[in-house]
Amino acid sequence: MASSIFILDLKGKPLIARDYRGDIPLNAIERFMPLLEEREDEEGTSLPVMTENGVTYLHLREKDVYLVALTRKNTNAMTLLQFLHHLSKVFTEYFKTLEEESIRDNFVIIYELLDEMMDYGVPQITEPKILQEYITQESHMLEVTPRPPMAVTNAVSWRSEGISYRKNEVFLDVVESINMLVSPTGNVLSSEIQGAIKMKVYLTGMPELRLGLNDKVMFESTGRSAKGKAVEMEDIRFHQCVRLSKFESDRTISFIPPDGEFELMTYRLNTLLRPLIWCESVVESHRGRVEYMVKAKAQFKSRSTANNVEIIVPVPNDADSPKFKSTIGSVKYAPERSAFVWKIKQFQGGKEALLRAHFGLPSIRDEDPDRRPPISVKFEIPYFTTSGIQVRYLKIVEKSGYQALPWVRYITKNGDYQLRMPEPLTSGASRLPPI
C-alpha cells in the first residue's frame, strides 16, 4: 500500500506528486536523492528499496526521471515495484517515450491516470488498453465525460465486453533467450535459458483458454508419465489474467486473455548448455599489426537454421587498415564499437565457417587479458527450443461455440551470449595463412 507517488527529475526535483494517504509529509521526498547517493557509495549500486526513519522509498529509473513510491506500512515491496513498472508501461503507451519533457507536457493526463490506477494507495487498473478506452489525451477538453468501460467494474479488468472478429485466431510464440559465458578453451562457465510465452489474441466475446505444457511437476503430481521430455521450469511469472489457484492445484494454465498482444508468462531454466554457435579464435599480435582467425560452428541439428547471425569480435581501439576474408557471409569494421562484425544471413546446423582479419596497429602497448572484451554472438533459430518445452494443447472455449484457429511457433535466440577470447600469440613471423 503506497502513501504517495512521485515523479522526479535526475536532480530529485518533483515533477509530479500524488498523495494518497496523508501519513507521510510530502517533504520526505527531499531525502530520496541523498539517501540514494549514500547507499550507492556503500553498496556500489543503486538499490530499488531503501528505508529511513520508518519511511520506505521504492524507485524505478527511466531515462532522465525517477518513479518513486513512499510507504510507511509493512508493504509487499514487489507489489509496489511491479506497480511502478506498470506505470512506466502505461506512460510509454500514452506518450511514446517516458522522459522529463513528456512528463512536463502531459501533467494533466498523468494526474488522471494516477487517480484511476491507484485508489487510497492500492493498485487498481494497470492495463493500458482499458485505460485508453476512457482516459484520452483530449479528455479534459471534452464536454461530456466518457463512461468507464465495463471492464473497470468487472472481475476481468483487462478485457472489454463486446469484442468481435470475423476470423477468430490465436498466435502463440514460445521465445527462449540463451544467456551464456564460455571460456577460451570451450568450457561453459555459466548458462541459463530465459523463456517467455507471448500471445496475440483475436477472439470474439469472452473466451476462456487452457494451455497445457510438458511440465515435469504437472506429470509428477498427477502420476502420469510424459511421452517425451518433460521440462522443470523455475521462476515462473504469469500475466494477471492467469488463475493462479488453478495452476497451483493442478498446474493447468487457465485464463481469459486480454485482447491483442501480451506476454502470458515467463520462466527460467538454470541448466548447463552446449553452445549453439561456438567460435574458436586465434589472435596473433606483431609489431605494427594484429591478425585474427575465427572459426564458427553451428552446434545444432542440420534440419535447423540460424538466421541473421552476427559475430562481434573486439579489436584494439586504435586498429586501422582492416582486411577481411571469410568463407561465408560479409564482414564490416565498426570503429565506433572497436570491433568487426561478421554477418551470416543463414547458418545451417552442423556447418562451419572461417574468417581471417588483419589490422594495422599504430601504437604498441600491453593489454590486460582480464579487461579484454569477449566475442558476442547474435542469432535467431526458428522452430527450435533448447529446453525442449512443448505446447501439448491450447483449448479455446466460448459460449457461442465458434471455431478458432490456434497457431504455435517456437524461437530460440541469443540473450547475453559471450565467448571469451584467448591471449594473443606473439611471434616474429605469422603462423596464420595470409589473406
Number of C-alpha atoms within 10 A of each C-alpha: 22 27 23 23 24 20 22 23 18 14 10 17 15 15 15 17 16 16 17 19 15 10 12 17 10 16 8 12 22 12 12 22 15 11 15 18 13 13 15 13 11 9 9 10 11 17 14 14 17 16 14 11 6 11 17 21 24 23 25 19 18 14 11 13 22 23 20 23 26 27 23 18 13 10 12 10 18 11 14 22 19 13 20 22 18 18 20 17 17 22 21 15 14 19 14 11 16 19 17 18 11 15 21 12 11 14 13 14 19 19 14 14 21 18 16 16 20 18 15 15 21 15 19 16 21 20 19 19 16 21 21 15 14 15 20 16 14 8 15 13 9 9 7 8 11 12 9 13 17 15 17 19 10 12 9 18 19 21 24 19 13 9 12 12 10 8 12 15 16 18 16 20 17 22 22 28 22 21 18 21 22 22 15 17 12 15 12 16 12 14 19 20 24 20 23 20 18 18 22 19 18 22 25 20 17 21 16 14 16 15 15 16 18 20 20 17 15 23 17 12 11 10 9 10 12 14 7 9 14 20 19 16 18 12 11 12 13 17 15 17 17 20 15 16 12 13 13 11 10 13 20 19 22 20 20 19 25 27 20 14 15 14 15 22 18 20 17 19 18 15 11 13 17 16 22 21 23 18 26 18 23 17 18 19 20 18 13 12 17 23 25 19 20 19 16 18 20 21 16 20 13 12 10 16 22 23 18 15 22 19 23 23 23 19 21 17 12 12 20 17 10 14 15 18 16 17 11 16 17 15 21 14 21 14 15 8 13 16 20 20 19 22 20 18 15 16 25 18 19 16 14 17 16 17 20 21 20 20 20 18 19 11 11 11 7 5 11 8 12 9 7 15 16 20 20 20 22 19 24 20 25 15 15 23 19 16 21 11 20 18 15 10 13 18 12 19 15 15 9 10 9 12 13 17 13 15 13 15 15 18 17 24 24 22 18 15 21 23 27 21 22 16 17 17 14 14 11 8 9 14 11 13 7 10 12
